Structure formats: C-alpha cells, structure tokens
Amino acid sequence: MNTKLFLYLNSFAHYSSLSDSIIIFFAELSPFIFIIFEIYLYFIKQFKHEAIFAFYSMLSALMLNQLIGLFYFHNRPFMDHIAIVLKPHIAESSFPSDHTTFIFSILFSLIFYKKTKQYVSYLFIIALVGAFSRVIIGVHYPYDIFGGIVTGYIGALIVYLTKEKLYTINKMILYIDNYLIKSIKNKIK
C-alpha cells in the first residue's frame, strides 16, 4: 500500500516544469511559511505565549523524531531505486518526515489555543500540500508523512499538557524580549 501510493503520487513528478517548480517550492519552503507565520503571531498579533508554545511543540516533536531515528531506519524511496527525484536529498532514514513533523507540530499547537485556532484552516492546506509534496519530489513515502503528522501531534500535545509549567520559561523569554525592545527604542531616541 505504501509503495503503491508513493508510485501514484510520485508519478506527478515531471508532469510539467511549472508543476515541478510549484511542488518543489512547497516541499522545500513550507516550513519557512510556518516560521513567518510564527513571527507574525508573535510580533504583529502579539499572541506571544501561543507562538512560543508552537515553537516548543516543534522542538519536542523533532526531538521525538530523533529518538525514533535511533531505533528505526527506513529507506527513502530513491534509496529503493523506485523514485523520480525532483530535488536531491541525502540518503538517511525517512521515517518520520522532519518537514512534516515541523509544520504539523506548529499547526496542531495552534489548534489547542483559542486565539490561534481561527488560522488553522488556511495553514492546514499549506501543511498538507507541503507534506505530500515531499512524496511527489521522491524523498518520502506516504507513511513517512503520516508518521510526521502523528509525531507533530504528540509534540504539540506534550507541550499543551505541560503548558502551566512552561509559563515560567515564557516569562523569562518575554522579560528578555521587553528588555531588548526598550533598549532598541532608547537607542533610536
């Protein structure tokens, strides 16, 4: 099933140079879209705690991926010689997808908070396109993507369940943030 679904999705590679460019854009840059959105939440919307929790969620989910990688190795499709590769990648374990974990951990974190829940529907589409673009470009199997979605959720859930303890760290971050902003304003005057 995993291989069949991979071959179907990967068959969209080299459909046209325009579609290849769009797929590569989302496969490579979707995490940066989420980083920009985090910056927007923190500095423009002033949803500072929610942005910090989303960052913690991403860190905890990626640490979970590293732990999984210590015990489980799974070839990338091009290592199995079945992929049309649009973007070269190093030959390392593919499960779970770090790109997918990154974007979905932030997405799931935003779902947990009332202030940020409203943005999820837009980001969900970007997350799905970004995640499955990784399959189309030939560097992940579909199960790697599903694994990344699961580890992203677990990372966000861990942070959400421990958020009361994390407020102490948030307060230190916000204290430093306020100090830096005041220093910059004083230098500008």
Protein Blocks (a to p, Z undefined) as FASTA:
>chain_A
ZZmmmmmmmmmgokbmklmmmmmmmmmmmmmmmmmmmmmmmmmnopmklmmmmmmmmmmm
mmmmmmmmmmoccddfklnopaccfbdcddddfbdcfklmmmmmmmmmmmmpmklmmmmm
mmmmmmmmmmmmmmmnopacfklmmmmmmmmmmmmmmmmmmmmmmmmmmmmmmmmmmmmm
mmmmmmmZZ
